[in-house]
Every structure is written in structure tokens, then in C-alpha cells.
Amino acid sequence: RMGGSPGACAGLMFGLGTAAFQAVQSRRFQKNRPDFSGEQLLRGGPANHILRGEGVGGWLFLTSRRLLFRSHEINLQRHELDLPLAEIVEASAVNTAWLIPNGLLVTTASGTTERFVVEQHKRWSTEIARAARGSDGAPVLH
């Protein structure tokens, strides 16, 4: 009898499939990367933007001037969100569904909130706060 369980094999296949999908999407997105002329790219990575109840997959970029989200082409709610750092008053690491430590909540001066799911949510909130402080000197909570 051969060893191994069907569950372990299924988990391995799922993990490999997910990694392959992310690699393909990453290469595809690099071809359509935004032009950051005149600004410094501080951080970038895969993210979901929570929009009208849907986690829209794409990429989040933090530059010396803005926080930019650009969705993948395969989403139903394809969009781009461009927030100037001067408009961001708070960036907080939060839990998704009150449990999973991967949420990022960004609040603007007008009171609008934008929610993202990211890896290293505390690092994202810290770096957004640091960049936003640098844009106008005002403290940003995290």
C-alpha cells in the first residue's frame, strides 16, 4: 500500500495551483505596471480592495505621493483607486472578519474609509503613516 492521504495530496495540489496562479498574475501585472515617474515607489504587493462586499484582487502600491490600487483584469469590479498621501489621515492594521490579521483600513480627510486585505498589514500601516507624515508633517495614526 502506498503512503499519503488524499487530503494531503489535495492540499499540495491546491498550494501549487495557487502559487502558479499568483506567479502568472504577477508577471502579467508587471507588464501593465503604472508609471511612477516623478515619485518613489516605497512598497507594492498583491492586495484585495473590499468594494461593495467583494474582495477585488489586484495590486497595492505606496509611493512618495500616493496610495494606488489597481485591480486585475479578471475581476467583475475592475477599477483603480488613487489616494494622495495628503488626504490620508489614518492607516490602521485591522483583523478581517474580526479574526484574521491581514486587514488594512485607510481613512481620508473627508471621512471615507477604504479597506484592503494585504500580507504584513502592520508593515503596510506603518509605512503608509510614515509616508503620509512626510507629505505634510501631520501625524497619522496606525
N, C-alpha and C positions, 0 to 999 in steps of 0.2 A: 504494500500500500504506500502511495506517495504522501509525503507530509504536506502541511499547509492547509489553511482553511479558506473556504470560498470568500468569507468576509475580508480576510487579509488581502487576497488577490484582488477583490473588487476595490478595496481601499487604495491599493497600489496603482491600479489602472486609473482610478479617479484622479489620484495625485499626479500621475504622469500626464493625463489628459489636460488637467488644469494648468500645469506648468507649460505644456506645449501651447495651449491657447494664449496664455499670458505672453509667451515669447513672440508668437506671431503678432499679437496686438501691439506689443512694444515696438517691434520692427516697423509695422505699418504706421504707427503713430509718429515715429521718428521722421518718416518721410513727410508728414504733414505738420511738423512741429511749428509752433508760432514763431514769428520773427521777434527777437528780443533786442533789436538794435537800439542802442542808447540806454539800455538798462542791464543790470547784472542779474543773472539767474542765480538765486540763492538756494532753491530747493525745488524738486519736482518728483512726482511719483504717481502711481495709479491711485484712483480715488472713485468713490461713488458720491454723487451730489444727490441728496434727498430732495426730490422735486415732485410735489403733488402726490406724495405717497409712494413714489417709485425711486429706487436706488439707481440713478442713471450712471452707468460706468463711463469712465474717461480718465483724464489726467489733470492733476492739480499742479500749478506752478506758482512759486513765490519768487517775485523779482524785487529789485530795489524800488520799484514804483507801484506794484500791484499784486493782487492775488487773482490768478486766472484759472478757470476751469473750462476745459474743452471736452465735450463728450465724444465717445467713439461713434463711428458712422452707423453701427448696427443697432443703436438704441431707438426706441419709439419716440422719446422726447429728446431729440438731438438739439443741443444748444451750447452756448458759450456764456460764461459769467465772468465779467471783468470788474473787479473791485479795486479802485485806487486805495493805496495804503492810508492816505489821509482821511478816508471815510470809515476806516475800521476803528471801532472804539473798544472792542473786546474780542479776544480769541481764547476759547476755553476747551480743554481736553475733557470730554464727557463720555459716559458709557452709552452705547447703543442698546436700546431695549432695556435700560436700567441695569444691564448685566455685563455686556461685552465692552472692554476698554479699548475702543477704536473709533470713537466719535470725536468730531471737531465741530464746535459751534462758533460761528463768526457773527458778530453783531456790528451793524453800521451805525453811523451817527443819526440816521433817520429812524432807527429802531428796527430795521429789517434784520432778520436772522437767516443765516444760511447754514445748513447742516451737511456735513460730509462724513464719510467713512474712509479712514486712512490707516495705514500702518504707522506706528510710532506717533500716536496722536499727541502725546505730551511734547515731543520734539517739534512737531508742527506748530502747536500753540505757542511755544517759547520763541521759535524763530519768527513767526508772524508778529508777535508782540515786539520783539527786538527790531524788526524791520520797520514796523509802524511807528515806533518811538523815534527811530532815525529819520522818518519822513517829516515829522513836525515837532518832535520833542515831548509830546504828550504821553503820559503813561497809558499802557494798555494792559488790562487785567488778563490773567490766564489762570 
